[in-house]
Amino acid sequence: MSAAADFVVVANRLPVDRGDDDADPWRRSPGGLVTALEPVVRSTGGAWVGWAGQPGLEIEPFEFDGVHLVPVALSAEDIAQYYEGFSNDTIWPLYHDVIAAPTYHRAWWEAYVRVNRRFAEAAAAAAGDGATVWVHDYQLQLVPRMLRELRPDLVIGYFHHIPFPAYGIFSQLPWRTQVLDGLLGADVIGFQRVADAGNFARAVRRRFGYETRAGSIRVPTDGGHRTAVAKAYPISIDTASYEELARRPEIQARAAEIREELGNPGAVLLGVDRLDYTKGIRHRLKAVGELFDEERLGAGDATLVQVASPSRERVAAYMQLRDEIELAVGRINGDHDTMGFTAVRYLHHSYPREEMVALYLAADVMLVTALRDGMNLVAKEYVASRVDGGGVLVLSEFAGAADELTQAVRVNPHDIEGLKDAVMTAIEMPAEERRRRMRALRRRVRDNDVAAWSARFLGDLRAVREGRA
């Protein structure tokens, strides 16, 4: 295939993982971004630029399932400094309201610049004349400006999957000016929430004094100015695929089996998260533990199933978090388990989508207690899976999904008493109210699926190309 693609996606990772043997060297990655964008890339004969997932792996571009993949090689040092360092120990905590303290190292920043340039050069080489390039997420915030300098003919989009912080927090970043300038290289800059887009526009006004109005930013150029669009495009899921799985008899049977394995408690509470300090897992455990301590819940009344998939296990803050959560689970179970009952079933694993949908169907109450979250697609997955019309979603007001899923039971996870009351409200909610709330939630998730999200963003990019933005 020619390298001159009309549509190019640039993301930290390729949409594939290494397979198990030479006969099947690659397999499709799970995840919402791949689901959303792979069909668009395939239908346009486009390309996907990203890291192949292993340090030191240098491979030529290749085809996978009708998509042209352009690997970017990263060394072990690149991963330690650009990815684990600057991306996940500087930007991630800073952009999540400093729930954990960010670390600033000049060597990490230098690696971030170096790797971003490598991605930009790969994308510039893959893109045809006047192509559209869509850059994704906080690991690649400098790529839009670098791309514009390399290829001024391109139409460039950028989507930010995590929160963008208020200026008082963002201004702590020593390289704030360079990051803002990097993002302003894009024609359309997308965020999860209206508040995130507003925070970005305010930062641009404060640092550069550019005019911002109604989702547009007037960006100076050598010959005058151009207009960049900066607004919210809340991401979603492939709703139909979750509904299809949830209707399968074998998955419904597995949901019943899960409840049986748990001892058929009065209510199954469910948390599904990456093991991350932004997800509010400690707050959730504290609330549930206190409900048992105070005997508002007794043995057999409810079991919390907490799925915590491994994440960034070489970063110190994550190692500490795992220890704290496992200690908390041990204390709750030590105090309240019986021979036939477990208060908290803690699962430090990742599971295939089929098992997750069975868990969603088995759970009476879904607990999403994020302290800060760009969107939280788990909340939408739970809603999409509830084809039976049952279940209650307890949702943090600090998750992006709270802007859309207004029929959830909303909570401030920092308010432990309020969180406890919300859990009891969800457990005790009358069946008719559950069905009414879930009908409204399902309508919203179905009408605003991932295809609608990508179509809206790419529609605005086309408007830029045609001079209508």
C-alpha positions as CSV (number, residue, x, y, z in Angstrom):
1,M,0.0,0.0,0.0
2,S,1.1,3.5,-0.7
3,A,2.1,5.5,2.4
4,A,0.1,8.5,1.2
5,A,-3.1,8.0,3.3
6,D,-6.0,10.5,3.2
7,F,-6.8,9.8,6.9
8,V,-4.3,9.1,9.6
9,V,-4.8,8.3,13.3
10,V,-2.0,9.0,15.6
11,A,-2.1,7.5,19.1
12,N,0.3,6.3,21.7
13,R,-0.5,2.7,20.9
14,L,-1.3,0.8,17.7
15,P,-4.7,-1.0,17.6
16,V,-3.0,-4.4,17.9
17,D,-1.2,-6.4,20.6
18,R,1.4,-9.1,20.0
19,G,-0.1,-12.5,19.4
20,D,0.9,-15.8,21.0
21,D,2.8,-17.4,18.1
22,D,4.5,-16.8,14.8
23,A,1.4,-17.9,12.9
24,D,-0.7,-15.3,14.6
25,P,1.8,-12.5,15.4
26,W,-0.8,-9.8,16.1
27,R,-4.3,-9.6,17.6
28,R,-6.8,-6.7,17.7
29,S,-6.6,-4.7,20.9
30,P,-9.6,-4.3,23.1
31,G,-10.8,-0.8,24.0
32,G,-13.2,2.0,23.0
33,L,-10.7,4.0,20.9
34,V,-10.0,1.0,18.6
35,T,-13.7,0.3,18.3
36,A,-14.4,3.9,17.4
37,L,-11.7,4.6,14.9
38,E,-10.7,1.4,13.2
39,P,-13.7,1.2,10.9
40,V,-13.1,4.8,9.9
41,V,-9.5,4.1,9.1
42,R,-10.4,1.0,7.2
43,S,-13.1,2.6,5.1
44,T,-10.9,5.4,4.1
45,G,-7.8,3.3,3.3
46,G,-6.1,5.2,6.1
47,A,-3.2,4.6,8.4
48,W,-2.7,4.3,12.1
49,V,0.6,5.5,13.7
50,G,1.5,4.3,17.2
51,W,3.8,2.3,19.4
52,A,3.7,-1.5,19.0
53,G,3.7,-2.1,22.8
54,Q,7.2,-3.5,23.3
55,P,10.4,-1.6,24.0
56,G,13.1,-1.8,21.3
57,L,10.8,-3.4,18.8
58,E,11.7,-2.0,15.3
59,I,9.4,-3.2,12.6
60,E,8.3,-1.9,9.2
61,P,4.8,-0.7,8.5
62,F,2.4,-3.6,7.9
63,E,-1.3,-4.4,7.1
64,F,-3.7,-5.8,9.7
65,D,-7.4,-6.4,9.1
66,G,-7.5,-3.8,6.3
67,V,-5.6,-1.1,8.2
68,H,-2.2,0.2,7.4
69,L,-0.2,0.3,10.6
70,V,2.9,2.5,11.1
71,P,4.9,1.4,14.2
72,V,6.9,4.0,16.1
73,A,9.8,2.4,17.9
74,L,10.4,3.3,21.6
75,S,13.4,2.3,23.6
76,A,13.2,1.2,27.3
77,E,14.6,4.6,28.2
78,D,11.8,6.3,26.1
79,I,9.2,4.3,27.9
80,A,10.6,5.1,31.3
81,Q,11.0,8.9,30.7
82,Y,8.3,9.8,28.1
83,Y,5.6,7.4,29.1
84,E,6.0,6.3,32.7
85,G,7.7,9.6,33.6
86,F,6.3,12.7,31.9
87,S,3.0,11.3,30.6
88,N,2.0,9.3,33.7
89,D,3.9,10.8,36.6
90,T,3.7,14.5,35.5
91,I,0.7,15.1,33.2
92,W,-1.7,12.5,34.5
93,P,-1.7,13.6,38.2
94,L,-1.5,17.3,37.2
95,Y,-4.5,17.1,34.9
96,H,-6.5,15.0,37.5
97,D,-6.5,17.9,40.0
98,V,-3.3,16.8,41.8
99,I,-5.0,13.9,43.5
100,A,-1.4,12.6,43.6
101,A,1.5,15.0,43.4
102,P,3.0,15.4,39.9
103,T,6.8,15.1,39.5
104,Y,8.7,17.5,37.3
105,H,12.0,16.4,35.7
106,R,13.7,18.2,32.8
107,A,15.0,14.9,31.4
108,W,11.4,13.6,31.2
109,W,10.3,16.7,29.4
110,E,13.2,16.4,26.9
111,A,12.2,12.7,26.3
112,Y,8.5,13.8,25.8
113,V,9.6,16.4,23.1
114,R,11.8,13.8,21.4
115,V,9.2,11.1,21.3
116,N,6.4,13.5,20.2
117,R,8.7,14.6,17.3
118,R,9.1,11.0,16.3
119,F,5.4,10.5,16.2
120,A,4.9,13.7,14.2
121,E,7.5,12.7,11.6
122,A,5.9,9.3,11.2
123,A,2.5,10.8,10.7
124,A,3.8,13.4,8.2
125,A,5.4,10.6,6.2
126,A,2.2,8.5,6.2
127,A,-0.2,11.3,5.2
128,G,-1.0,12.2,1.6
129,D,-1.5,15.7,0.2
130,G,-4.1,17.6,2.2
131,A,-4.9,14.6,4.4
132,T,-6.7,14.6,7.7
133,V,-4.7,13.6,10.7
134,W,-6.4,12.9,14.1
135,V,-4.0,12.9,17.1
136,H,-5.1,11.4,20.4
137,D,-4.5,12.1,24.0
138,Y,-2.2,13.6,26.5
139,Q,0.9,11.6,25.6
140,L,1.1,13.5,22.3
141,Q,0.1,17.1,23.1
142,L,3.0,18.5,21.1
143,V,2.3,16.6,17.9
144,P,-0.3,19.0,16.4
145,R,2.1,21.9,16.2
146,M,5.0,19.8,15.1
147,L,2.8,18.3,12.3
148,R,1.7,21.8,11.2
149,E,5.3,22.9,10.9
150,L,6.2,19.7,8.9
151,R,3.1,19.6,6.8
152,P,1.1,22.9,6.6
153,D,-1.2,21.3,4.0
154,L,-2.7,18.9,6.5
155,V,-6.0,19.2,8.4
156,I,-5.2,18.3,12.0
157,G,-7.5,17.2,14.8
158,Y,-6.7,16.5,18.4
159,F,-8.8,14.7,21.0
160,H,-8.0,14.9,24.7
161,H,-9.4,11.9,26.5
162,I,-8.6,13.0,30.1
163,P,-9.6,16.1,32.0
164,F,-8.0,19.5,31.2
165,P,-7.4,21.3,34.5
166,A,-8.3,24.8,35.7
167,Y,-5.6,27.4,35.0
168,G,-4.5,27.6,38.7
169,I,-3.5,23.9,38.4
170,F,-2.3,23.9,34.8
171,S,-0.1,27.0,35.4
172,Q,2.1,24.9,37.7
173,L,3.5,23.0,34.7
174,P,6.9,24.4,33.9
175,W,6.3,23.7,30.2
176,R,2.8,25.1,30.1
177,T,3.5,27.5,27.2
178,Q,4.9,24.8,25.0
179,V,2.0,22.4,25.7
180,L,-0.6,25.0,24.8
181,D,1.3,26.0,21.7
182,G,1.5,22.3,20.8
183,L,-2.3,21.8,21.1
184,L,-3.0,25.0,19.1
185,G,-1.4,23.4,16.1
186,A,-4.7,21.5,15.6
187,D,-7.6,22.9,13.7
188,V,-10.1,21.2,16.0
189,I,-9.2,20.5,19.7
190,G,-11.8,18.2,21.3
191,F,-12.5,17.6,25.0
192,Q,-14.8,15.4,27.0
193,R,-16.6,18.1,28.9
194,V,-17.7,21.7,28.3
195,A,-15.7,22.6,31.4
196,D,-12.5,21.1,30.0
197,A,-12.8,23.1,26.8
198,G,-13.5,26.2,28.9
199,N,-10.4,25.6,31.0
200,F,-8.3,25.2,27.9
201,A,-9.6,28.5,26.4
202,R,-9.0,30.4,29.6
203,A,-5.4,29.0,29.7
204,V,-4.9,30.2,26.1
205,R,-6.2,33.7,27.0
206,R,-4.0,33.9,30.1
207,R,-0.8,32.7,28.5
208,F,-1.1,34.2,25.0
209,G,-3.9,36.8,25.1
210,Y,-5.6,35.3,22.0
211,E,-9.2,36.0,21.4
212,T,-11.5,33.2,22.3
213,R,-15.2,33.2,21.6
214,A,-18.0,30.5,21.5
215,G,-15.6,27.5,21.1
216,S,-13.3,29.2,18.6
217,I,-9.8,30.6,19.1
218,R,-8.1,33.2,16.9
219,V,-4.6,31.9,16.4
220,P,-2.0,34.2,14.8
221,T,0.0,33.0,11.7
222,D,2.7,34.5,9.6
223,G,0.2,35.8,7.2
224,G,-2.6,36.8,9.5
225,H,-4.6,34.4,11.6
226,R,-6.6,31.1,11.5
227,T,-9.4,29.9,13.6
228,A,-9.1,26.8,15.8
229,V,-12.2,25.1,17.2
230,A,-12.0,24.0,20.9
231,K,-15.1,22.4,22.3
232,A,-16.6,19.3,23.9
233,Y,-17.2,16.0,22.1
234,P,-18.1,13.5,24.8
235,I,-16.8,10.1,23.8
236,S,-19.0,7.0,24.0
237,I,-19.0,3.3,23.3
238,D,-20.2,0.8,20.7
239,T,-23.6,0.4,22.3
240,A,-24.9,-2.2,19.9
241,S,-22.0,-4.6,20.6
242,Y,-22.8,-4.5,24.3
243,E,-26.5,-5.0,23.8
244,E,-25.8,-8.0,21.5
245,L,-23.6,-9.6,24.1
246,A,-26.1,-9.0,26.9
247,R,-28.9,-10.7,24.9
248,R,-26.9,-13.9,24.4
249,P,-28.4,-16.8,26.5
250,E,-24.9,-18.1,27.5
251,I,-24.0,-14.7,28.9
252,Q,-27.2,-14.3,30.8
253,A,-26.6,-17.8,32.2
254,R,-23.1,-16.8,33.2
255,A,-24.6,-13.7,35.1
256,A,-26.9,-16.1,37.1
257,E,-23.9,-18.3,37.8
258,I,-21.9,-15.3,39.1
259,R,-24.6,-14.5,41.6
260,E,-24.7,-18.2,42.6
261,E,-20.9,-18.2,43.1
262,L,-21.3,-15.1,45.4
263,G,-23.8,-16.9,47.5
264,N,-26.8,-15.1,46.1
265,P,-26.5,-12.0,48.3
266,G,-29.5,-9.6,48.5
267,A,-27.6,-7.2,46.3
268,V,-24.5,-7.4,44.2
269,L,-22.5,-4.1,44.1
270,L,-19.9,-3.7,41.4
271,G,-16.9,-1.6,40.8
272,V,-14.8,-1.9,37.6
273,D,-11.7,0.3,37.3
274,R,-8.1,0.4,36.3
275,L,-6.2,0.3,39.6
276,D,-5.7,4.1,39.6
277,Y,-5.8,6.7,42.4
278,T,-8.3,8.8,40.3
279,K,-11.0,6.2,40.4
280,G,-12.1,6.6,44.1
281,I,-11.7,2.9,44.9
282,R,-10.5,3.7,48.5
283,H,-13.5,6.0,49.0
284,R,-15.9,3.2,47.8
285,L,-14.3,0.6,50.1
286,K,-14.5,3.0,53.0
287,A,-18.2,3.7,52.4
288,V,-19.1,0.0,52.0
289,G,-17.0,-1.0,55.0
290,E,-18.7,1.5,57.2
291,L,-22.1,0.3,56.1
292,F,-21.2,-3.1,57.4
293,D,-19.6,-1.7,60.5
294,E,-22.8,0.2,61.3
295,E,-24.9,-2.8,60.5
296,R,-26.9,-0.9,57.8
297,L,-25.7,-3.9,55.8
298,G,-25.4,-7.4,57.3
299,A,-24.0,-10.7,56.1
300,G,-25.8,-11.7,53.0
301,D,-27.4,-8.3,52.4
302,A,-24.8,-7.2,49.8
303,T,-21.4,-8.2,48.3
304,L,-19.1,-5.7,46.6
305,V,-17.3,-7.2,43.6
306,Q,-14.3,-4.9,42.9
307,V,-12.5,-5.6,39.6
308,A,-9.3,-3.6,39.6
309,S,-7.2,-4.2,36.4
310,P,-3.5,-3.8,36.8
311,S,-2.1,-0.4,35.8
312,R,1.3,1.3,35.6
313,E,2.7,-1.2,38.1
314,R,6.2,0.3,38.0
315,V,5.0,3.8,39.1
316,A,5.5,4.3,42.9
317,A,2.1,5.9,43.5
318,Y,0.3,2.9,41.9
319,M,2.3,0.4,44.0
320,Q,1.3,2.2,47.1
321,L,-2.3,2.4,46.1
322,R,-2.4,-1.4,45.5
323,D,-1.1,-2.0,49.0
324,E,-3.7,0.3,50.5
325,I,-6.6,-1.2,48.7
326,E,-5.6,-4.8,49.5
327,L,-5.2,-3.8,53.2
328,A,-8.7,-2.2,53.2
329,V,-10.3,-5.3,51.5
330,G,-8.5,-7.6,54.1
331,R,-9.8,-5.5,57.0
332,I,-13.4,-5.4,55.8
333,N,-13.5,-9.1,55.0
334,G,-11.7,-10.0,58.3
335,D,-14.4,-8.1,60.2
336,H,-17.5,-9.2,58.3
337,D,-17.0,-12.5,56.4
338,T,-18.6,-15.7,57.5
339,M,-18.1,-19.2,56.2
340,G,-20.7,-18.7,53.6
341,F,-20.4,-15.0,52.8
342,T,-17.7,-12.6,51.5
343,A,-18.3,-8.8,52.0
344,V,-15.8,-7.8,49.2
345,R,-14.7,-10.0,46.3
346,Y,-11.5,-8.3,45.1
347,L,-10.3,-9.3,41.6
348,H,-6.9,-7.8,40.5
349,H,-7.3,-9.0,36.9
350,S,-8.5,-7.9,33.5
351,Y,-11.4,-9.8,32.0
352,P,-12.7,-10.4,28.4
353,R,-15.7,-8.3,27.4
354,E,-18.0,-11.3,27.6
355,E,-17.2,-11.8,31.3
356,M,-17.6,-8.1,31.9
357,V,-21.1,-8.0,30.4
358,A,-22.1,-11.0,32.5
359,L,-20.8,-9.1,35.6
360,Y,-22.8,-6.0,34.5
361,L,-26.0,-8.1,34.2
362,A,-25.3,-9.7,37.6
363,A,-24.8,-6.4,39.4
364,D,-27.8,-4.7,41.0
365,V,-25.8,-1.5,41.6
366,M,-22.8,-0.1,39.6
367,L,-20.5,2.1,41.7
368,V,-18.6,4.7,39.7
369,T,-16.9,6.9,42.3
370,A,-14.2,8.6,40.3
371,L,-12.5,11.6,42.0
372,R,-11.8,12.9,38.5
373,D,-12.4,11.3,35.2
374,G,-12.4,12.5,31.6
375,M,-15.5,10.4,30.8
376,N,-15.7,6.9,32.4
377,L,-16.9,4.5,29.8
378,V,-17.6,1.8,32.4
379,A,-20.7,3.7,33.4
380,K,-21.9,3.7,29.7
381,E,-21.0,0.0,29.3
382,Y,-23.1,-0.9,32.3
383,V,-26.1,1.0,31.0
384,A,-25.7,-0.5,27.5
385,S,-25.6,-4.0,29.0
386,R,-28.8,-3.7,31.0
387,V,-31.1,-4.9,28.2
388,D,-33.3,-6.2,31.0
389,G,-34.0,-2.6,32.1
390,G,-32.7,-3.3,35.6
391,G,-29.8,-2.1,37.7
392,V,-28.9,1.3,39.3
393,L,-26.0,3.4,38.4
394,V,-24.3,5.4,41.2
395,L,-22.2,8.0,39.4
396,S,-19.6,10.5,40.6
397,E,-20.4,14.1,39.7
398,F,-16.6,14.4,38.8
399,A,-16.8,11.9,36.0
400,G,-17.5,13.3,32.5
401,A,-20.3,10.8,32.1
402,A,-22.3,12.7,34.8
403,D,-23.0,15.5,32.2
404,E,-25.0,13.1,30.1
405,L,-26.2,10.3,32.4
406,T,-28.4,12.6,34.5
407,Q,-30.8,9.7,35.6
408,A,-28.0,8.1,37.6
409,V,-27.8,8.5,41.4
410,R,-25.2,11.3,41.6
411,V,-22.6,11.4,44.4
412,N,-19.6,13.4,45.6
413,P,-17.2,10.6,46.5
414,H,-15.4,12.8,49.0
415,D,-18.6,12.9,51.0
416,I,-18.4,9.4,52.6
417,E,-21.8,9.8,54.5
418,G,-23.4,10.9,51.2
419,L,-21.8,8.0,49.4
420,K,-23.1,5.6,52.0
421,D,-26.6,7.0,51.7
422,A,-26.5,6.8,47.9
423,V,-25.5,3.1,48.1
424,M,-28.4,2.4,50.4
425,T,-30.8,4.4,48.1
426,A,-29.7,2.3,45.1
427,I,-30.0,-1.0,47.0
428,E,-33.5,-0.1,48.3
429,M,-34.8,1.7,45.1
430,P,-38.3,0.4,44.0
431,A,-38.3,-1.7,40.9
432,E,-40.4,0.8,38.9
433,E,-38.0,3.7,39.6
434,R,-35.1,1.5,38.6
435,R,-36.7,0.8,35.3
436,R,-37.7,4.4,34.7
437,R,-34.2,5.7,35.3
438,M,-32.6,2.9,33.3
439,R,-34.9,3.5,30.3
440,A,-33.7,7.2,30.2
441,L,-30.1,6.2,30.6
442,R,-30.2,3.6,27.9
443,R,-31.9,6.0,25.5
444,R,-29.1,8.5,26.0
445,V,-26.3,6.0,25.5
446,R,-28.0,4.5,22.4
447,D,-28.5,7.9,20.8
448,N,-25.0,9.1,21.5
449,D,-22.8,6.1,20.6
450,V,-19.2,6.0,19.6
451,A,-20.1,6.3,15.9
452,A,-22.0,9.5,16.6
453,W,-19.0,10.8,18.5
454,S,-16.5,10.2,15.7
455,A,-18.9,11.5,13.1
456,R,-19.4,14.8,14.9
457,F,-15.7,15.4,15.4
458,L,-14.8,14.5,11.9
459,G,-17.7,16.6,10.6
460,D,-16.2,19.6,12.3
461,L,-12.8,18.8,10.8
462,R,-14.4,18.6,7.3
463,A,-15.9,22.0,8.0
464,V,-12.5,23.4,8.7
465,R,-11.2,21.9,5.4
466,E,-14.1,23.5,3.5
467,G,-13.7,26.9,5.3
468,R,-17.1,26.6,7.1
469,A,-15.8,26.5,10.7
